[in-house]
Amino acid sequence: MNGIDVPLQLVGEPLDKFLDSTKSFTRPLQSLPGSDLFIAPPVSVDDVAYAAIKAVTDDDVFGIQTIEQIIELSSAIRAN
């Protein structure tokens, strides 16, 4: 905005750590409809990119992926 670059890792990393520390409190809320929109953990751009590469190169991957599936796909391609 107006030529100002905001390094997202300065916001994302602390937010991720905060959400990690509050998992025991937010876990019961996950059963509520639509709660995943508000308490979903942030996913790194690298994980999304690696998951996309895995989805394009692997015919067994199709459809919409959950956050956990994105992280698993990313881990699978990073291991190669």
mmCIF file of the N, C-alpha and C atoms, coordinates in Angstrom:
data_MODEL
# 
_entry.id   MODEL 
# 
loop_
_atom_site.group_PDB 
_atom_site.id 
_atom_site.type_symbol 
_atom_site.label_atom_id 
_atom_site.label_alt_id 
_atom_site.label_comp_id 
_atom_site.label_asym_id 
_atom_site.label_entity_id 
_atom_site.label_seq_id 
_atom_site.pdbx_PDB_ins_code 
_atom_site.Cartn_x 
_atom_site.Cartn_y 
_atom_site.Cartn_z 
_atom_site.occupancy 
_atom_site.B_iso_or_equiv 
_atom_site.pdbx_formal_charge 
_atom_site.auth_seq_id 
_atom_site.auth_comp_id 
_atom_site.auth_asym_id 
_atom_site.auth_atom_id 
_atom_site.pdbx_PDB_model_num 
ATOM 1   N N  . MET A 1 1  ? 0.828   -1.160  0.000   1.00 0.00 ? 1  MET A N  1 
ATOM 2   C CA . MET A 1 1  ? 0.000   0.000   0.000   1.00 0.00 ? 1  MET A CA 1 
ATOM 3   C C  . MET A 1 1  ? 0.883   1.236   0.000   1.00 0.00 ? 1  MET A C  1 
ATOM 4   N N  . ASN A 1 2  ? 0.713   2.090   -0.945  1.00 0.00 ? 2  ASN A N  1 
ATOM 5   C CA . ASN A 1 2  ? 1.497   3.327   -1.051  1.00 0.00 ? 2  ASN A CA 1 
ATOM 6   C C  . ASN A 1 2  ? 2.995   3.075   -1.045  1.00 0.00 ? 2  ASN A C  1 
ATOM 7   N N  . GLY A 1 3  ? 3.428   1.973   -1.641  1.00 0.00 ? 3  GLY A N  1 
ATOM 8   C CA . GLY A 1 3  ? 4.849   1.702   -1.749  1.00 0.00 ? 3  GLY A CA 1 
ATOM 9   C C  . GLY A 1 3  ? 5.483   1.145   -0.500  1.00 0.00 ? 3  GLY A C  1 
ATOM 10  N N  . ILE A 1 4  ? 4.711   0.773   0.496   1.00 0.00 ? 4  ILE A N  1 
ATOM 11  C CA . ILE A 1 4  ? 5.261   0.228   1.730   1.00 0.00 ? 4  ILE A CA 1 
ATOM 12  C C  . ILE A 1 4  ? 5.161   -1.290  1.679   1.00 0.00 ? 4  ILE A C  1 
ATOM 13  N N  . ASP A 1 5  ? 6.301   -1.950  1.814   1.00 0.00 ? 5  ASP A N  1 
ATOM 14  C CA . ASP A 1 5  ? 6.320   -3.404  1.843   1.00 0.00 ? 5  ASP A CA 1 
ATOM 15  C C  . ASP A 1 5  ? 6.190   -3.878  3.283   1.00 0.00 ? 5  ASP A C  1 
ATOM 16  N N  . VAL A 1 6  ? 5.284   -4.811  3.504   1.00 0.00 ? 6  VAL A N  1 
ATOM 17  C CA . VAL A 1 6  ? 5.095   -5.381  4.832   1.00 0.00 ? 6  VAL A CA 1 
ATOM 18  C C  . VAL A 1 6  ? 5.629   -6.807  4.805   1.00 0.00 ? 6  VAL A C  1 
ATOM 19  N N  . PRO A 1 7  ? 6.700   -7.079  5.542   1.00 0.00 ? 7  PRO A N  1 
ATOM 20  C CA . PRO A 1 7  ? 7.221   -8.449  5.589   1.00 0.00 ? 7  PRO A CA 1 
ATOM 21  C C  . PRO A 1 7  ? 6.260   -9.336  6.379   1.00 0.00 ? 7  PRO A C  1 
ATOM 22  N N  . LEU A 1 8  ? 5.556   -10.211 5.666   1.00 0.00 ? 8  LEU A N  1 
ATOM 23  C CA . LEU A 1 8  ? 4.506   -11.000 6.286   1.00 0.00 ? 8  LEU A CA 1 
ATOM 24  C C  . LEU A 1 8  ? 5.017   -11.971 7.337   1.00 0.00 ? 8  LEU A C  1 
ATOM 25  N N  . GLN A 1 9  ? 6.276   -12.373 7.241   1.00 0.00 ? 9  GLN A N  1 
ATOM 26  C CA . GLN A 1 9  ? 6.803   -13.288 8.243   1.00 0.00 ? 9  GLN A CA 1 
ATOM 27  C C  . GLN A 1 9  ? 6.846   -12.635 9.620   1.00 0.00 ? 9  GLN A C  1 
ATOM 28  N N  . LEU A 1 10 ? 6.924   -11.306 9.663   1.00 0.00 ? 10 LEU A N  1 
ATOM 29  C CA . LEU A 1 10 ? 6.912   -10.613 10.954  1.00 0.00 ? 10 LEU A CA 1 
ATOM 30  C C  . LEU A 1 10 ? 5.549   -10.720 11.624  1.00 0.00 ? 10 LEU A C  1 
ATOM 31  N N  . VAL A 1 11 ? 4.504   -10.908 10.842  1.00 0.00 ? 11 VAL A N  1 
ATOM 32  C CA . VAL A 1 11 ? 3.160   -11.072 11.383  1.00 0.00 ? 11 VAL A CA 1 
ATOM 33  C C  . VAL A 1 11 ? 2.827   -12.557 11.496  1.00 0.00 ? 11 VAL A C  1 
ATOM 34  N N  . GLY A 1 12 ? 3.143   -13.317 10.464  1.00 0.00 ? 12 GLY A N  1 
ATOM 35  C CA . GLY A 1 12 ? 2.753   -14.720 10.397  1.00 0.00 ? 12 GLY A CA 1 
ATOM 36  C C  . GLY A 1 12 ? 3.406   -15.606 11.435  1.00 0.00 ? 12 GLY A C  1 
ATOM 37  N N  . GLU A 1 13 ? 4.705   -15.455 11.637  1.00 0.00 ? 13 GLU A N  1 
ATOM 38  C CA . GLU A 1 13 ? 5.407   -16.316 12.588  1.00 0.00 ? 13 GLU A CA 1 
ATOM 39  C C  . GLU A 1 13 ? 4.919   -16.125 14.020  1.00 0.00 ? 13 GLU A C  1 
ATOM 40  N N  . PRO A 1 14 ? 4.808   -14.878 14.509  1.00 0.00 ? 14 PRO A N  1 
ATOM 41  C CA . PRO A 1 14 ? 4.269   -14.721 15.870  1.00 0.00 ? 14 PRO A CA 1 
ATOM 42  C C  . PRO A 1 14 ? 2.829   -15.215 15.988  1.00 0.00 ? 14 PRO A C  1 
ATOM 43  N N  . LEU A 1 15 ? 2.033   -14.992 14.946  1.00 0.00 ? 15 LEU A N  1 
ATOM 44  C CA . LEU A 1 15 ? 0.647   -15.464 14.968  1.00 0.00 ? 15 LEU A CA 1 
ATOM 45  C C  . LEU A 1 15 ? 0.607   -16.984 15.014  1.00 0.00 ? 15 LEU A C  1 
ATOM 46  N N  . ASP A 1 16 ? 1.467   -17.628 14.251  1.00 0.00 ? 16 ASP A N  1 
ATOM 47  C CA . ASP A 1 16 ? 1.543   -19.091 14.253  1.00 0.00 ? 16 ASP A CA 1 
ATOM 48  C C  . ASP A 1 16 ? 1.937   -19.603 15.635  1.00 0.00 ? 16 ASP A C  1 
ATOM 49  N N  . LYS A 1 17 ? 2.910   -18.976 16.254  1.00 0.00 ? 17 LYS A N  1 
ATOM 50  C CA . LYS A 1 17 ? 3.339   -19.382 17.601  1.00 0.00 ? 17 LYS A CA 1 
ATOM 51  C C  . LYS A 1 17 ? 2.227   -19.164 18.617  1.00 0.00 ? 17 LYS A C  1 
ATOM 52  N N  . PHE A 1 18 ? 1.512   -18.059 18.478  1.00 0.00 ? 18 PHE A N  1 
ATOM 53  C CA . PHE A 1 18 ? 0.400   -17.779 19.382  1.00 0.00 ? 18 PHE A CA 1 
ATOM 54  C C  . PHE A 1 18 ? -0.690  -18.836 19.228  1.00 0.00 ? 18 PHE A C  1 
ATOM 55  N N  . LEU A 1 19 ? -1.059  -19.149 17.993  1.00 0.00 ? 19 LEU A N  1 
ATOM 56  C CA . LEU A 1 19 ? -2.093  -20.155 17.762  1.00 0.00 ? 19 LEU A CA 1 
ATOM 57  C C  . LEU A 1 19 ? -1.644  -21.533 18.232  1.00 0.00 ? 19 LEU A C  1 
ATOM 58  N N  . ASP A 1 20 ? -0.351  -21.829 18.082  1.00 0.00 ? 20 ASP A N  1 
ATOM 59  C CA . ASP A 1 20 ? 0.179   -23.096 18.587  1.00 0.00 ? 20 ASP A CA 1 
ATOM 60  C C  . ASP A 1 20 ? 0.024   -23.188 20.104  1.00 0.00 ? 20 ASP A C  1 
ATOM 61  N N  . SER A 1 21 ? 0.280   -22.075 20.778  1.00 0.00 ? 21 SER A N  1 
ATOM 62  C CA . SER A 1 21 ? 0.202   -22.079 22.243  1.00 0.00 ? 21 SER A CA 1 
ATOM 63  C C  . SER A 1 21 ? -1.232  -22.126 22.749  1.00 0.00 ? 21 SER A C  1 
ATOM 64  N N  . THR A 1 22 ? -2.200  -21.780 21.904  1.00 0.00 ? 22 THR A N  1 
ATOM 65  C CA . THR A 1 22 ? -3.603  -21.783 22.341  1.00 0.00 ? 22 THR A CA 1 
ATOM 66  C C  . THR A 1 22 ? -4.377  -22.997 21.825  1.00 0.00 ? 22 THR A C  1 
ATOM 67  N N  . LYS A 1 23 ? -3.688  -23.996 21.277  1.00 0.00 ? 23 LYS A N  1 
ATOM 68  C CA . LYS A 1 23 ? -4.385  -25.162 20.722  1.00 0.00 ? 23 LYS A CA 1 
ATOM 69  C C  . LYS A 1 23 ? -5.271  -25.859 21.741  1.00 0.00 ? 23 LYS A C  1 
ATOM 70  N N  . SER A 1 24 ? -4.815  -25.973 22.978  1.00 0.00 ? 24 SER A N  1 
ATOM 71  C CA . SER A 1 24 ? -5.621  -26.678 23.981  1.00 0.00 ? 24 SER A CA 1 
ATOM 72  C C  . SER A 1 24 ? -6.929  -25.936 24.262  1.00 0.00 ? 24 SER A C  1 
ATOM 73  N N  . PHE A 1 25 ? -6.930  -24.611 24.087  1.00 0.00 ? 25 PHE A N  1 
ATOM 74  C CA . PHE A 1 25 ? -8.154  -23.838 24.309  1.00 0.00 ? 25 PHE A CA 1 
ATOM 75  C C  . PHE A 1 25 ? -9.051  -23.832 23.081  1.00 0.00 ? 25 PHE A C  1 
ATOM 76  N N  . THR A 1 26 ? -8.458  -23.827 21.894  1.00 0.00 ? 26 THR A N  1 
ATOM 77  C CA . THR A 1 26 ? -9.251  -23.718 20.671  1.00 0.00 ? 26 THR A CA 1 
ATOM 78  C C  . THR A 1 26 ? -9.724  -25.064 20.133  1.00 0.00 ? 26 THR A C  1 
ATOM 79  N N  . ARG A 1 27 ? -9.135  -26.164 20.589  1.00 0.00 ? 27 ARG A N  1 
ATOM 80  C CA . ARG A 1 27 ? -9.523  -27.487 20.084  1.00 0.00 ? 27 ARG A CA 1 
ATOM 81  C C  . ARG A 1 27 ? -11.022 -27.755 20.271  1.00 0.00 ? 27 ARG A C  1 
ATOM 82  N N  . PRO A 1 28 ? -11.621 -27.464 21.439  1.00 0.00 ? 28 PRO A N  1 
ATOM 83  C CA . PRO A 1 28 ? -13.066 -27.699 21.575  1.00 0.00 ? 28 PRO A CA 1 
ATOM 84  C C  . PRO A 1 28 ? -13.906 -26.847 20.617  1.00 0.00 ? 28 PRO A C  1 
ATOM 85  N N  . LEU A 1 29 ? -13.402 -25.698 20.222  1.00 0.00 ? 29 LEU A N  1 
ATOM 86  C CA . LEU A 1 29 ? -14.147 -24.824 19.314  1.00 0.00 ? 29 LEU A CA 1 
ATOM 87  C C  . LEU A 1 29 ? -14.155 -25.334 17.882  1.00 0.00 ? 29 LEU A C  1 
ATOM 88  N N  . GLN A 1 30 ? -13.256 -26.251 17.555  1.00 0.00 ? 30 GLN A N  1 
ATOM 89  C CA . GLN A 1 30 ? -13.146 -26.733 16.186  1.00 0.00 ? 30 GLN A CA 1 
ATOM 90  C C  . GLN A 1 30 ? -14.359 -27.534 15.734  1.00 0.00 ? 30 GLN A C  1 
ATOM 91  N N  . SER A 1 31 ? -15.180 -27.987 16.671  1.00 0.00 ? 31 SER A N  1 
ATOM 92  C CA . SER A 1 31 ? -16.377 -28.733 16.290  1.00 0.00 ? 31 SER A CA 1 
ATOM 93  C C  . SER A 1 31 ? -17.516 -27.808 15.855  1.00 0.00 ? 31 SER A C  1 
ATOM 94  N N  . LEU A 1 32 ? -17.390 -26.526 16.105  1.00 0.00 ? 32 LEU A N  1 
ATOM 95  C CA . LEU A 1 32 ? -18.422 -25.572 15.708  1.00 0.00 ? 32 LEU A CA 1 
ATOM 96  C C  . LEU A 1 32 ? -18.362 -25.320 14.202  1.00 0.00 ? 32 LEU A C  1 
ATOM 97  N N  . PRO A 1 33 ? -19.518 -25.250 13.546  1.00 0.00 ? 33 PRO A N  1 
ATOM 98  C CA . PRO A 1 33 ? -19.524 -24.980 12.101  1.00 0.00 ? 33 PRO A CA 1 
ATOM 99  C C  . PRO A 1 33 ? -18.901 -23.616 11.787  1.00 0.00 ? 33 PRO A C  1 
ATOM 100 N N  . GLY A 1 34 ? -18.034 -23.591 10.810  1.00 0.00 ? 34 GLY A N  1 
ATOM 101 C CA . GLY A 1 34 ? -17.402 -22.342 10.376  1.00 0.00 ? 34 GLY A CA 1 
ATOM 102 C C  . GLY A 1 34 ? -16.245 -21.879 11.236  1.00 0.00 ? 34 GLY A C  1 
ATOM 103 N N  . SER A 1 35 ? -15.957 -22.617 12.313  1.00 0.00 ? 35 SER A N  1 
ATOM 104 C CA . SER A 1 35 ? -14.875 -22.183 13.199  1.00 0.00 ? 35 SER A CA 1 
ATOM 105 C C  . SER A 1 35 ? -13.518 -22.259 12.523  1.00 0.00 ? 35 SER A C  1 
ATOM 106 N N  . ASP A 1 36 ? -13.390 -23.147 11.531  1.00 0.00 ? 36 ASP A N  1 
ATOM 107 C CA . ASP A 1 36 ? -12.105 -23.293 10.852  1.00 0.00 ? 36 ASP A CA 1 
ATOM 108 C C  . ASP A 1 36 ? -11.710 -22.031 10.105  1.00 0.00 ? 36 ASP A C  1 
ATOM 109 N N  . LEU A 1 37 ? -12.655 -21.177 9.795   1.00 0.00 ? 37 LEU A N  1 
ATOM 110 C CA . LEU A 1 37 ? -12.340 -19.926 9.113   1.00 0.00 ? 37 LEU A CA 1 
ATOM 111 C C  . LEU A 1 37 ? -11.633 -18.941 10.035  1.00 0.00 ? 37 LEU A C  1 
ATOM 112 N N  . PHE A 1 38 ? -11.877 -19.078 11.348  1.00 0.00 ? 38 PHE A N  1 
ATOM 113 C CA . PHE A 1 38 ? -11.324 -18.110 12.287  1.00 0.00 ? 38 PHE A CA 1 
ATOM 114 C C  . PHE A 1 38 ? -10.126 -18.617 13.067  1.00 0.00 ? 38 PHE A C  1 
ATOM 115 N N  . ILE A 1 39 ? -10.050 -19.915 13.286  1.00 0.00 ? 39 ILE A N  1 
ATOM 116 C CA . ILE A 1 39 ? -8.963  -20.437 14.118  1.00 0.00 ? 39 ILE A CA 1 
ATOM 117 C C  . ILE A 1 39 ? -8.020  -21.359 13.342  1.00 0.00 ? 39 ILE A C  1 
ATOM 118 N N  . ALA A 1 40 ? -8.091  -21.317 12.033  1.00 0.00 ? 40 ALA A N  1 
ATOM 119 C CA . ALA A 1 40 ? -7.177  -22.129 11.225  1.00 0.00 ? 40 ALA A CA 1 
ATOM 120 C C  . ALA A 1 40 ? -5.767  -21.551 11.329  1.00 0.00 ? 40 ALA A C  1 
ATOM 121 N N  . PRO A 1 41 ? -4.775  -22.421 11.486  1.00 0.00 ? 41 PRO A N  1 
ATOM 122 C CA . PRO A 1 41 ? -3.405  -21.914 11.567  1.00 0.00 ? 41 PRO A CA 1 
ATOM 123 C C  . PRO A 1 41 ? -2.940  -21.403 10.205  1.00 0.00 ? 41 PRO A C  1 
ATOM 124 N N  . PRO A 1 42 ? -2.066  -20.422 10.203  1.00 0.00 ? 42 PRO A N  1 
ATOM 125 C CA . PRO A 1 42 ? -1.540  -19.945 8.927   1.00 0.00 ? 42 PRO A CA 1 
ATOM 126 C C  . PRO A 1 42 ? -0.671  -21.026 8.283   1.00 0.00 ? 42 PRO A C  1 
ATOM 127 N N  . VAL A 1 43 ? -0.673  -21.054 6.971   1.00 0.00 ? 43 VAL A N  1 
ATOM 128 C CA . VAL A 1 43 ? 0.138   -22.011 6.217   1.00 0.00 ? 43 VAL A CA 1 
ATOM 129 C C  . VAL A 1 43 ? 1.154   -21.204 5.425   1.00 0.00 ? 43 VAL A C  1 
ATOM 130 N N  . SER A 1 44 ? 2.400   -21.621 5.480   1.00 0.00 ? 44 SER A N  1 
ATOM 131 C CA . SER A 1 44 ? 3.436   -20.859 4.777   1.00 0.00 ? 44 SER A CA 1 
ATOM 132 C C  . SER A 1 44 ? 3.247   -20.954 3.267   1.00 0.00 ? 44 SER A C  1 
ATOM 133 N N  . VAL A 1 45 ? 3.655   -19.918 2.601   1.00 0.00 ? 45 VAL A N  1 
ATOM 134 C CA . VAL A 1 45 ? 3.567   -19.878 1.138   1.00 0.00 ? 45 VAL A CA 1 
ATOM 135 C C  . VAL A 1 45 ? 4.388   -21.008 0.537   1.00 0.00 ? 45 VAL A C  1 
ATOM 136 N N  . ASP A 1 46 ? 5.524   -21.323 1.144   1.00 0.00 ? 46 ASP A N  1 
ATOM 137 C CA . ASP A 1 46 ? 6.359   -22.420 0.645   1.00 0.00 ? 46 ASP A CA 1 
ATOM 138 C C  . ASP A 1 46 ? 5.610   -23.748 0.713   1.00 0.00 ? 46 ASP A C  1 
ATOM 139 N N  . ASP A 1 47 ? 4.891   -23.987 1.818   1.00 0.00 ? 47 ASP A N  1 
ATOM 140 C CA . ASP A 1 47 ? 4.126   -25.230 1.930   1.00 0.00 ? 47 ASP A CA 1 
ATOM 141 C C  . ASP A 1 47 ? 3.046   -25.306 0.859   1.00 0.00 ? 47 ASP A C  1 
ATOM 142 N N  . VAL A 1 48 ? 2.358   -24.205 0.608   1.00 0.00 ? 48 VAL A N  1 
ATOM 143 C CA . VAL A 1 48 ? 1.320   -24.190 -0.421  1.00 0.00 ? 48 VAL A CA 1 
ATOM 144 C C  . VAL A 1 48 ? 1.941   -24.432 -1.799  1.00 0.00 ? 48 VAL A C  1 
ATOM 145 N N  . ALA A 1 49 ? 3.090   -23.811 -2.064  1.00 0.00 ? 49 ALA A N  1 
ATOM 146 C CA . ALA A 1 49 ? 3.748   -23.984 -3.362  1.00 0.00 ? 49 ALA A CA 1 
ATOM 147 C C  . ALA A 1 49 ? 4.205   -25.428 -3.562  1.00 0.00 ? 49 ALA A C  1 
ATOM 148 N N  . TYR A 1 50 ? 4.826   -26.015 -2.533  1.00 0.00 ? 50 TYR A N  1 
ATOM 149 C CA . TYR A 1 50 ? 5.271   -27.405 -2.658  1.00 0.00 ? 50 TYR A CA 1 
ATOM 150 C C  . TYR A 1 50 ? 4.084   -28.357 -2.807  1.00 0.00 ? 50 TYR A C  1 
ATOM 151 N N  . ALA A 1 51 ? 3.001   -28.081 -2.097  1.00 0.00 ? 51 ALA A N  1 
ATOM 152 C CA . ALA A 1 51 ? 1.799   -28.912 -2.228  1.00 0.00 ? 51 ALA A CA 1 
ATOM 153 C C  . ALA A 1 51 ? 1.219   -28.800 -3.638  1.00 0.00 ? 51 ALA A C  1 
ATOM 154 N N  . ALA A 1 52 ? 1.257   -27.613 -4.203  1.00 0.00 ? 52 ALA A N  1 
ATOM 155 C CA . ALA A 1 52 ? 0.761   -27.424 -5.573  1.00 0.00 ? 52 ALA A CA 1 
ATOM 156 C C  . ALA A 1 52 ? 1.622   -28.204 -6.565  1.00 0.00 ? 52 ALA A C  1 
ATOM 157 N N  . ILE A 1 53 ? 2.927   -28.182 -6.372  1.00 0.00 ? 53 ILE A N  1 
ATOM 158 C CA . ILE A 1 53 ? 3.830   -28.943 -7.248  1.00 0.00 ? 53 ILE A CA 1 
ATOM 159 C C  . ILE A 1 53 ? 3.527   -30.436 -7.130  1.00 0.00 ? 53 ILE A C  1 
ATOM 160 N N  . LYS A 1 54 ? 3.345   -30.911 -5.906  1.00 0.00 ? 54 LYS A N  1 
ATOM 161 C CA . LYS A 1 54 ? 3.035   -32.327 -5.683  1.00 0.00 ? 54 LYS A CA 1 
ATOM 162 C C  . LYS A 1 54 ? 1.699   -32.691 -6.346  1.00 0.00 ? 54 LYS A C  1 
ATOM 163 N N  . ALA A 1 55 ? 0.713   -31.801 -6.239  1.00 0.00 ? 55 ALA A N  1 
ATOM 164 C CA . ALA A 1 55 ? -0.601  -32.064 -6.833  1.00 0.00 ? 55 ALA A CA 1 
ATOM 165 C C  . ALA A 1 55 ? -0.535  -32.130 -8.349  1.00 0.00 ? 55 ALA A C  1 
ATOM 166 N N  . VAL A 1 56 ? 0.317   -31.305 -8.944  1.00 0.00 ? 56 VAL A N  1 
ATOM 167 C CA . VAL A 1 56 ? 0.444   -31.294 -10.404 1.00 0.00 ? 56 VAL A CA 1 
ATOM 168 C C  . VAL A 1 56 ? 1.181   -32.535 -10.898 1.00 0.00 ? 56 VAL A C  1 
ATOM 169 N N  . THR A 1 57 ? 2.145   -32.986 -10.136 1.00 0.00 ? 57 THR A N  1 
ATOM 170 C CA . THR A 1 57 ? 2.978   -34.100 -10.594 1.00 0.00 ? 57 THR A CA 1 
ATOM 171 C C  . THR A 1 57 ? 2.492   -35.473 -10.141 1.00 0.00 ? 57 THR A C  1 
ATOM 172 N N  . ASP A 1 58 ? 1.503   -35.532 -9.261  1.00 0.00 ? 58 ASP A N  1 
ATOM 173 C CA . ASP A 1 58 ? 1.009   -36.810 -8.736  1.00 0.00 ? 58 ASP A CA 1 
ATOM 174 C C  . ASP A 1 58 ? -0.475  -36.955 -9.065  1.00 0.00 ? 58 ASP A C  1 
ATOM 175 N N  . ASP A 1 59 ? -0.804  -37.949 -9.884  1.00 0.00 ? 59 ASP A N  1 
ATOM 176 C CA . ASP A 1 59 ? -2.191  -38.159 -10.307 1.00 0.00 ? 59 ASP A CA 1 
ATOM 177 C C  . ASP A 1 59 ? -3.100  -38.604 -9.161  1.00 0.00 ? 59 ASP A C  1 
ATOM 178 N N  . ASP A 1 60 ? -2.528  -39.063 -8.064  1.00 0.00 ? 60 ASP A N  1 
ATOM 179 C CA . ASP A 1 60 ? -3.335  -39.502 -6.925  1.00 0.00 ? 60 ASP A CA 1 
ATOM 180 C C  . ASP A 1 60 ? -3.857  -38.333 -6.091  1.00 0.00 ? 60 ASP A C  1 
ATOM 181 N N  . VAL A 1 61 ? -3.332  -37.136 -6.313  1.00 0.00 ? 61 VAL A N  1 
ATOM 182 C CA . VAL A 1 61 ? -3.755  -35.951 -5.567  1.00 0.00 ? 61 VAL A CA 1 
ATOM 183 C C  . VAL A 1 61 ? -4.765  -35.186 -6.413  1.00 0.00 ? 61 VAL A C  1 
ATOM 184 N N  . PHE A 1 62 ? -5.959  -35.007 -5.858  1.00 0.00 ? 62 PHE A N  1 
ATOM 185 C CA . PHE A 1 62 ? -6.985  -34.264 -6.582  1.00 0.00 ? 62 PHE A CA 1 
ATOM 186 C C  . PHE A 1 62 ? -7.958  -33.656 -5.580  1.00 0.00 ? 62 PHE A C  1 
ATOM 187 N N  . GLY A 1 63 ? -8.687  -32.668 -6.010  1.00 0.00 ? 63 GLY A N  1 
ATOM 188 C CA . GLY A 1 63 ? -9.705  -32.049 -5.173  1.00 0.00 ? 63 GLY A CA 1 
ATOM 189 C C  . GLY A 1 63 ? -9.143  -31.023 -4.209  1.00 0.00 ? 63 GLY A C  1 
ATOM 190 N N  . ILE A 1 64 ? -10.016 -30.558 -3.369  1.00 0.00 ? 64 ILE A N  1 
ATOM 191 C CA . ILE A 1 64 ? -9.654  -29.559 -2.363  1.00 0.00 ? 64 ILE A CA 1 
ATOM 192 C C  . ILE A 1 64 ? -8.901  -30.249 -1.232  1.00 0.00 ? 64 ILE A C  1 
ATOM 193 N N  . GLN A 1 65 ? -7.822  -29.631 -0.779  1.00 0.00 ? 65 GLN A N  1 
ATOM 194 C CA . GLN A 1 65 ? -6.982  -30.197 0.274   1.00 0.00 ? 65 GLN A CA 1 
ATOM 195 C C  . GLN A 1 65 ? -7.174  -29.416 1.571   1.00 0.00 ? 65 GLN A C  1 
ATOM 196 N N  . THR A 1 66 ? -7.164  -30.123 2.686   1.00 0.00 ? 66 THR A N  1 
ATOM 197 C CA . THR A 1 66 ? -7.224  -29.464 3.993   1.00 0.00 ? 66 THR A CA 1 
ATOM 198 C C  . THR A 1 66 ? -5.840  -28.908 4.327   1.00 0.00 ? 66 THR A C  1 
ATOM 199 N N  . ILE A 1 67 ? -5.775  -28.144 5.383   1.00 0.00 ? 67 ILE A N  1 
ATOM 200 C CA . ILE A 1 67 ? -4.490  -27.587 5.813   1.00 0.00 ? 67 ILE A CA 1 
ATOM 201 C C  . ILE A 1 67 ? -3.517  -28.713 6.141   1.00 0.00 ? 67 ILE A C  1 
ATOM 202 N N  . GLU A 1 68 ? -4.012  -29.731 6.836   1.00 0.00 ? 68 GLU A N  1 
ATOM 203 C CA . GLU A 1 68 ? -3.148  -30.861 7.186   1.00 0.00 ? 68 GLU A CA 1 
ATOM 204 C C  . GLU A 1 68 ? -2.653  -31.572 5.934   1.00 0.00 ? 68 GLU A C  1 
ATOM 205 N N  . GLN A 1 69 ? -3.521  -31.732 4.946   1.00 0.00 ? 69 GLN A N  1 
ATOM 206 C CA . GLN A 1 69 ? -3.116  -32.387 3.698   1.00 0.00 ? 69 GLN A CA 1 
ATOM 207 C C  . GLN A 1 69 ? -2.092  -31.546 2.945   1.00 0.00 ? 69 GLN A C  1 
ATOM 208 N N  . ILE A 1 70 ? -2.243  -30.239 2.964   1.00 0.00 ? 70 ILE A N  1 
ATOM 209 C CA . ILE A 1 70 ? -1.278  -29.350 2.310   1.00 0.00 ? 70 ILE A CA 1 
ATOM 210 C C  . ILE A 1 70 ? 0.099   -29.528 2.950   1.00 0.00 ? 70 ILE A C  1 
ATOM 211 N N  . ILE A 1 71 ? 0.131   -29.584 4.264   1.00 0.00 ? 71 ILE A N  1 
ATOM 212 C CA . ILE A 1 71 ? 1.400   -29.739 4.971   1.00 0.00 ? 71 ILE A CA 1 
ATOM 213 C C  . ILE A 1 71 ? 2.006   -31.114 4.670   1.00 0.00 ? 71 ILE A C  1 
ATOM 214 N N  . GLU A 1 72 ? 1.168   -32.165 4.611   1.00 0.00 ? 72 GLU A N  1 
ATOM 215 C CA . GLU A 1 72 ? 1.666   -33.501 4.273   1.00 0.00 ? 72 GLU A CA 1 
ATOM 216 C C  . GLU A 1 72 ? 2.228   -33.543 2.855   1.00 0.00 ? 72 GLU A C  1 
ATOM 217 N N  . LEU A 1 73 ? 1.513   -32.943 1.902   1.00 0.00 ? 73 LEU A N  1 
ATOM 218 C CA . LEU A 1 73 ? 1.993   -32.917 0.510   1.00 0.00 ? 73 LEU A CA 1 
ATOM 219 C C  . LEU A 1 73 ? 3.319   -32.169 0.419   1.00 0.00 ? 73 LEU A C  1 
ATOM 220 N N  . SER A 1 74 ? 3.408   -31.070 1.130   1.00 0.00 ? 74 SER A N  1 
ATOM 221 C CA . SER A 1 74 ? 4.636   -30.277 1.138   1.00 0.00 ? 74 SER A CA 1 
ATOM 222 C C  . SER A 1 74 ? 5.791   -31.094 1.701   1.00 0.00 ? 74 SER A C  1 
ATOM 223 N N  . SER A 1 75 ? 5.538   -31.808 2.792   1.00 0.00 ? 75 SER A N  1 
ATOM 224 C CA . SER A 1 75 ? 6.578   -32.628 3.404   1.00 0.00 ? 75 SER A CA 1 
ATOM 225 C C  . SER A 1 75 ? 7.027   -33.732 2.461   1.00 0.00 ? 75 SER A C  1 
ATOM 226 N N  . ALA A 1 76 ? 6.072   -34.304 1.723   1.00 0.00 ? 76 ALA A N  1 
ATOM 227 C CA . ALA A 1 76 ? 6.404   -35.388 0.801   1.00 0.00 ? 76 ALA A CA 1 
ATOM 228 C C  . ALA A 1 76 ? 7.332   -34.919 -0.308  1.00 0.00 ? 76 ALA A C  1 
ATOM 229 N N  . ILE A 1 77 ? 7.088   -33.725 -0.824  1.00 0.00 ? 77 ILE A N  1 
ATOM 230 C CA . ILE A 1 77 ? 7.939   -33.248 -1.922  1.00 0.00 ? 77 ILE A CA 1 
ATOM 231 C C  . ILE A 1 77 ? 9.270   -32.713 -1.394  1.00 0.00 ? 77 ILE A C  1 
ATOM 232 N N  . ARG A 1 78 ? 9.303   -32.190 -0.175  1.00 0.00 ? 78 ARG A N  1 
ATOM 233 C CA . ARG A 1 78 ? 10.568  -31.719 0.391   1.00 0.00 ? 78 ARG A CA 1 
ATOM 234 C C  . ARG A 1 78 ? 11.492  -32.885 0.705   1.00 0.00 ? 78 ARG A C  1 
ATOM 235 N N  . ALA A 1 79 ? 10.909  -34.043 1.016   1.00 0.00 ? 79 ALA A N  1 
ATOM 236 C CA . ALA A 1 79 ? 11.718  -35.220 1.347   1.00 0.00 ? 79 ALA A CA 1 
ATOM 237 C C  . ALA A 1 79 ? 12.443  -35.770 0.123   1.00 0.00 ? 79 ALA A C  1 
ATOM 238 N N  . ASN A 1 80 ? 11.934  -35.451 -1.070  1.00 0.00 ? 80 ASN A N  1 
ATOM 239 C CA . ASN A 1 80 ? 12.579  -35.959 -2.305  1.00 0.00 ? 80 ASN A CA 1 
ATOM 240 C C  . ASN A 1 80 ? 13.750  -35.162 -2.665  1.00 0.00 ? 80 ASN A C  1 
# 
